[in-house]
Amino acid sequence: MTPESGDRRVLLLGHPRRRDIPELARVVLDRLHVDGMRGVLLAGEADRLALTDHPAVDIADEHAPAQGCEVVCVLGGDGTLLWGAELSRGSGVPLLGVNLGHVGFLAEAEREELDATVDRIAARDYTVEHRVALDVVGLKDGVVFYEGWALNEISIEKAARERMLELTVEVDNRPLSTWACDGVVVATPTGSTAYAFSAGGPVVWPDVEALLLVPLSAHALFARPLVVGPASTLAIEVIADNEGTGVLWADGRRTTDLPRGARLEVHRSPEPVRFARLSAAPFTDRLVAKFDLSVHGWRGRGRSSAG
């Protein structure tokens, strides 16, 4: 144990409804304890998991739970990891997900690798990758009524099933098109495999710095997904005389109602989200594994694969 190791801390978050989380959290805490490290839990989580008295547990500051931590270790799926991103926003602490779900696209390790993952955290044997995030501002008559952010996507959706939204899309202060639609998704490359993917958007490699705009069931001749540069600003206006009302979702977690005439401006956030990476495997391999893609017949005979 190094002299400073007792001050080393890991924020530990678990899926709120999985029955195996208490057991898995205890495994993580036991291994951290052996390495002279501390596990930080939210007060409510420590009580729920019956881990308040564990010798390696500290209770998080409710206002800055990731403060002073090296890593946010997330046990769960992508939804739990998005919760971790929300709690650690502004801290600069990287997220490391251990997948307990089905796809777990954002996770870095699988359940059977849990012990080895904690050992690598203790050894600081990981790299940190920066991912593009989004900032969004909502205005009505020039007055700000909403400010938020997202790791995956900002979605503007109709509030009532029977009413469509009429939206005007603007790119870099120039109008592009007006659509009657179910809504619009503005996504990051990280979010290109989430809601935007389900809506027919392209998969964008996470090291690409870009913003995506994907219409949802737009009744228009030109309603293709768009990919714009990282310095662009996308704006969506809810037509004031349209009967349909809208709702904004950030990462499917945080929501606000949109008044008629609302204007949403979305741009790249100056503050990226950081992920701890344990593997240097390319994104292509992750895509193939997570979506169970067939690569039958591939021989890798290109010049770039020659010895």
Summary of the structure (lengths in Angstrom):
residues: 307
radius of gyration: 21.4
end to end distance: 42.5
largest distance: 66.8
contacts: 982
relative contact order: 0.14
helix: 21%
strand: 36%
